[in-house]
Amino acid sequence: MLEGIFIGLEAAFSVQNILMVVAGCLIGTFIGMLPGLGPMSIIAIMIPVAITLGDPAAALILLAGVYYGAIFGGSTSSILLNAPGVAGTVATSFDGYPMARKGQAGKALTIAAVASFAGGTIGAILLMIFAPALSSVALLFHSAEYFALMVVGLSAIAAFAGTGQVAKALMMTILGLILATVGEGALFNMPRFTMGMLDLQSGISFITLAMAMFALPEAMFLVLNPARGASGEGSGKITNLRFSREEGKAMIPVIGRQSVQGFFIGVLPGAGATIASFLGYAVERNIAKGEEQEEFGKGSVKGLAAPETANNAACTGSFVPLLTLGIPGSGTTAILLGALIALNVTPGPRLMIDTPEIFWAVIISMFIGNLVLLVLNLPLIPYIAKILSIPRNYLIPFILFFTLMGAYIGQNNATELLLLVGLGVMATIFRFADYPLAPLLIGFILGTMLEDNFARSMQLYRGLDFILERPMTLGLLVLAALLVLLPSYRARRARKRAEGVADGD
């Protein structure tokens, strides 16, 4: 590990990579502050830019910086306007906004910045410690285990879906798998579902699909609702940025607990910063006693520090399955996985051995990135807030231009524009119907790897015997079945319990 750290330090501290860290953090921070625009949209737009860099380490450092920068910056609009910039900062508004209403907006932003820095840094330390161990275990995996692992990843999407969203998440995952079958298959080098179009023979472009799922629907929603996304409330009244020593002491145990909890939640495929932030807030509220518990929801320091620590630690944790197993833990890491594949880098257990400079450079860059975010955000808090007064409809041309150009440049093919528009309209309809789009993208990304490993296992074992012959494969498939069935079972029990209470009344 020490050798890898030195390799990572040498790579991360190159001039190009430091510039990529700073650029990624700046872009992510500003995007995160704008309500409605999240890291998935901007990362999808920036993939063509990252690919042109030529250096996979620099490209991934840039995109990773955008990711945790957006989560870091998303707290600003949550605190000042009660309008979360990203889903992972919704819980931040529970106590951040009441603090701003009390005239403590500057203190709230400082607490959020410090908690985010601590969560991200501790998460990076845990990533450095646990990623090599997970990678060593993953070396025991063969094609059969990888196939089962992909099934677990797909089933976990449904397991961590919101209330009443399990069936919808499963349907979207299956749709993503269907889209992944377009083009030449792993078993037969014959075009499938191309409708005679040569442009579809190589399959649907990941870049086109990612922007169609997230960036284009966002532009359409801005057209349909051109109202200002933020008013200037509270943005010009930020004065005191300090918190007291007592408040700092109260935050320390919260930051310690939520850094660890958030990291391990982020490691779970299908979980992410949003779940980590809500769970972190709930845990801290439940263990608080007396007056401290009553303060939650009214401007509690602990209530603000908990979700901010947890969501940044979860962002770092989501890189464990991405880098060591090649499984995206969230919609954003699914986009990052597609970017890695586009850069001819195969994430998985061999990544640390074959290209340690990429693996360790990304981890070391997270320490630099979190420090850059803290240094940039604290002095700029009074000025950053003013960007929230920009009307959202000014963002529409920017989003449309980069979305269309990104799809065209990615394949240098005008057919991609037709696919982009068609898939974008479909994604917008799904959003209106409240169907989650991240499972579709994860299904699309994992679909190809699922098919490749399944085909390889079938050829090696001449049929489905590999499921019974390899205990680890069978165990993973049983786990996948449980991840699908348990949420449905719990929802059914909750409904019956609610009906019983209603009958009793």
N, C-alpha and C positions, 0 to 999 in steps of 0.2 A: 504493500500500500504506500509506503514511504517513497519508493521509486516512482510510483504513479503520480504521487502528489508533486514531486519535483518536475516530472514531465508536464503536468498540468500547469504548474507555476510558470514554467518557461513559455508554454503556449499561450496562457491567459494574459501574461504581462507583455505580450508583443503589442506594438503600437496599434496595429489594425484591430486586434481583438479588444483592446481597451476602448477604442473608439466605437466598436460594435456594442459593447456593454452600455456605454453612455447613451448612444443613439437609441438602443432598444428601450432603456429605462425611460428616457425622455418621451419617446413616442407612446410607450405603454401608459405612462402617467397621464398624459393629456387625453388619450383615448379613454382611459378608465374613468376620468372625471366627467366625461360627456354622457349624460343619461341615455341609455338605449344602445350605445355602442360598446361592445365588449371585446375581449382579447381575441375571440374566435374570428370576428369580422376582420380586424386589422391584420391578424396573422395570415388569414387566407389571402388578403390583398397583397401582403408583403412577401409571400413565398417566391414569386417571380424575381423580386429584387434580391432576395437572399440567394437564390440559385445562381444569379449572375456574378456573385462574389467569387465563385469557384472553389473557395476553401470551405469544406463542410463544417469545420470547427467554428469559423467565424460566422457562418450562416446560422448555425444552431444557437450560438451565443446571442446573436442579434434577436432571433425569434423568442428564445427563452427570456431575454431581458424585457421584451414586449409583454410577455405573459405575466411575469410577477410584477412588472411595472404597472400593468393595468389593474391588478388586484390591489397594489399599493395605492394607486391614485384613485381608485373607485370610492374610497372612503370620503373623499372631499365633498362630492355632491350629496352623499348620504348624510353627512353631518350638517352641511350648510343649508340644504334644500329639501331634505327628506326624500331625495330622488336618487336611489342607488345607481351608480354608474355601471356596475356589473352585479350579477346575481350573488356573487360571493360576499358582497358588502351590504346586503339587505339587513342582516342582523346588526350591523354597525349603527344603522339609523335608529334603533330602538332606544339607545341612550345617548348617542352622539347628537342627534337633532334636539332632544330636550336640553342638552347642555348648551347648544348654540342659541336656543330660545332664551336661556337664562343670561345670555351675554358672555358665555365662556367658549365661543367658537374657536378662538386661538388655542386655548388649552386643550380642547377636544381634538383639534387637528394635530397638536403636538403629541398627545397620548397615542393617537392612532398611528402616527409616524414611528414613534419609539416602539410600540407593540409590534408593528409590522416588521420593523428592522430586526427586533429580537426573535420573532417567530421565524422569519426567513433565514436568519443566521444559524439559529439552533437547528432548524430543519436541514440546512446545508451540512452541518456537522454530522447529524444523524445519517444523512445520505452518504457521506464519506465513509462512515463506519459500517453501515448495513448493506450498501450496494455491492461491495466485493463479496460479502458472505452469500447474498442472494445469487450473485453471478456464479459462484462456485457450485451452489446447489443446482443451478439451472444447467450446468454442464452435464448433469446426469440425464437430462431430457433428450429423448430421441423424437423422431417424427410423430410417433403415436402420442407421446406426452404433449407435444406441441399442438397437435390437433385437439386433444382434450382441453388443453390450456386455453385455446381460442374459444372453445365452447363455453368454458367457465367465464371468460371475459365477456362474451355475448350475453350469457345468462345474468351476469352481475349487473348489467345495464338495467334489466327489469327489476332486479332485487332492490336497487337504490333509486328507482323511480318514485315520484311523488305519490301522494295518496290518490288512489283511483286512476293512476297513470300506468300501472303495470301492463295491462293489456295493450294500451296504446304504444308503450315503449317496445314491447315485443313485436307488434305489427310493424313499427318503423324499422326495427332491427332486421326483420325478415325482408322488408323492402330494400334495405341497404344490401343484403346478401344477394337479392335478385339482380340489382343493378351491377353488382360485382361480377355476375356471370356473363355480361355482355362482352363479346370479343372472343379471342382464342382461349380455350380451356387448358387445364393442366394435364388431363388425361388424353385429350385428342387435340391435335393442332388444326382444328377446324373452327371457322368463325361461327359464333352462336348469337342469335337474337340481334343480328346486325341489320335486318330488313334489306339486305343487299347493298348496304352503304359501306364503301371501302373505308371511309373515315372512322367508322365504328369498329373496324377489325381489331384494332389494338385496345379496344375498350374505352370506357368513359374516363376522361382525364380527372384525376383527383382534384386538381386545382380548380377546374370548372365546377365540379360538384360542390366543393367546399364554399366557394364564393356564391354559388346558386342557393345554398342552404342558409347562409348567414348574412352575407353582405347585401345581396340583391333584395331579399325580403325586407331588410332594414330600410333600404332606400324607398321601397314601395310603401312601407308604413309611414315614413316621413312625408311622402306625397299625400297619403290619405289623411294624415293628421299633421298639417304644417304649423301647428301651434308652437309657440316658443317652449323649448324643453326646459328652460330654467329662467326664473326671474332673478332679479338682483338682490333678493332678500338676504340680508345678513352678510353679503359679500364684501361690503366696504367697511365693516365694523369690527375688523379683527385687530386687536391691540395686544393684550397680554398672551404670550405663548407658553408660559411656564406653568408647571404643576408643583404642588408642595411636596416636601420630603415624606410626609405621612402618606400622601397619595402614591408616591413612588414605592414605598414599602408595601402598600396594599397590592400594587400591581405585580410585584416580583413573583409571589407564588402562583398567581394566575398565569403569568407568562410562562413559567416553568411547566405547569401542568398542561396548558393548551398547546405549547410547542410540541410536546411529545404526543399528545392525543391527536392533534391536527396532522402531524406527520404520518402517523400510522393509518389514519383515516384516508389521507391522500394516497397511500400505497395501495389501498383496495381498488381494484378495477371497477369502475362504475361510480365510485364515490367522488368526492372532489371538494373544492373550497367552499361551496355553498353548504353542503351537508356538514362539513367540519365547523363552519362558523355557527350554524344553528345549534349543533350539538354542544359546542364549546360554551355558548351563551347559556343553554339549558343546564349544563352541568354546574357552572359557576353559580347560577341562580339557585339551584337546588341545595348546594352545599353552604350557601351563605345563610347567616342566622339573623333573626330579629330585624333590627333597623336596616342592616345592609341589604337584606332580601327585599324589604319594602322599597328601597331606593332604586332597585332595578326597574327600568322603564321610565325613570324620572330624571336621569342624568348620572347614573352610577359610573364611577371610574372603572370598576371591575367589569361592569356590563359592556363598556366600550372596549377595554383591553382584551377581553376574552375572544370575541369573534375576529378581531383584527390580527391577533396572534395566530389563532387557529387557521384562518384562511391562507395566510402566507406560508405557514408551515406545511399545510396540505398541498400548496402549489409545488413546493420542493419535493414533498413525498411522492407526488404523482410521476416524478421522473424515475423513480425506482423501477416500476414495472415497464416503463417506456424504454429505458436504457438497458436494463438487465434481461428482460424477457420479451421485449418487442410488443408489449400489450399496452395500449393507451388506457390510462385511468380515467380520462374525461374527454369531452368533446374537443377541448383545446389541445390536449396531448395527442388526440387522434390526428389533428391537423399537423402537429409537429412530427408525428410518425410518417405521415405522407410526405412531408418536406424532406425527412431523412432518406426515404426511399428514392425520392426524386434526385437527391444528391449522391445516389449510388452507395449509401451507407446502410448496412443492415444492422438494426439494433437487436440486441440479444446477448447471450452469454459470451459470444466471441468478440463483442465490441471492445471490451476492456483489454483483451489479449491482442487482437489484430490491430486495433487503432486506439491505443491508450491515450494518445495526444488529444483525441476528440472527447473521449469519456471524461478524463480528468480536467481538461480545459473548461468544459461546461460546468463541472462542480466548483472549481476554483473561481470561475467567473461569477458564480452566485454570491460568493462572499464580497467580491468587488461590487457587484450590482446592488446588493443591499446597502452597502456603504454609500455608493453613489446616490441611491434613492434618498437616503437620510440627509446627506449633505445638500442635495438639490432641493428637496421639499421644504425643509425647515425655513431657510431664508426666503423662499419664494411663496410661502403660504399666502401672504396678503395679496400678491399679484396673481397667483394661479387662480384664486377664487373668481377673479373678474372674467375669466374665459367662460364661466357658466352663464353669462348673460348673452352669449351668442345665440341667435335664433337657430333652431335645429334645421329649418328648411334650407339654410345656407350649406348644410352638409350634403345635400342631395347630389349636386353636380360632382362633388369630390368623390363620393362613394361610387356613383355610376361610372365615372371616367376610369377609375382605377380597377373597378370590377371588370368592365369590358376589355380594357387593355390587358389586364392580367390573364384573362381567359384566352385572348387572341395570341399574345406573345408566348404563353406557355406551350402551345401546340403549333403556332404559326398557321392556323387553319380557321377559315371563316365559319366552318360548321360548328366550331366550339361556341360561337356567339349564339347560334340558334339553340344549341343544347343549353347554354347558360340561361337564356330567356325562358325556355320551356320548363326547365327544372326550377328556375326561380319563381315562376308563377305557381308551380305545384307546391313549392315550399311555403309560399305566402298563404295559400289555401290551407295547408296543414297548420300553419301558425294561427290562423283564424279559428280553426277547429280545435285548437289547444292540443295539438300533437307535438311531442318533443322531437326536435330535429337532430340532436346530438346522437341518439341511438342509430339513426339511419346512416350517418357518416361513419360511426364506429363499425357498424355492420358491413359497410362498403369496404373499409380499410382491412378489417379482419377476414372478410370473405375470401379474398384471394389466397391469403396465407392458410386459411382453414382448408380450402380446396386442395392446395398444393401438398400440405402435410397429410391430408386424408388419402390423396391419390398415392403418395409415396408409401404410406403405411399399408394400403391395400396391395400394392405391388410386392412389398417385402414379405408380407404374411399371407399373400394369396387369398384375401378375403377379410372378413370382419373379426378373424380370430385374435387380432392384436388387442382387442378390447379385454378379452378374458386372459390372454397370456401375459399381459403387462399389468400388474396390480396397481401401479401408480396411475395408469391411464383410466382404469376402472374407477379408482377412487376419485379422480378429478371429474369424471362424468357424473358420478353420484352427487358430488358437491354441486355441480352445475344444475342438476335436477332439483336439489334442495333450494338453491338460490332462486329458482323460478317458482317453486310451489309454496315456500314459506310465506312470502309476502301476500299471496292470494289467500292462504289459510288464515293469516292474521287479520286481513281485511274482512274476511267472511265472519270470523269470530267477533270482531268489533261491531259488525252490522247486527249480528244476532243479539249481542249484549245490549246494543242501543234499542233494538226492537223490544227486548224484554223489559227494559226500563220504561219505555213508552207505554207498554201494555200495563205495567204496574201502576203508572200514573193514572 
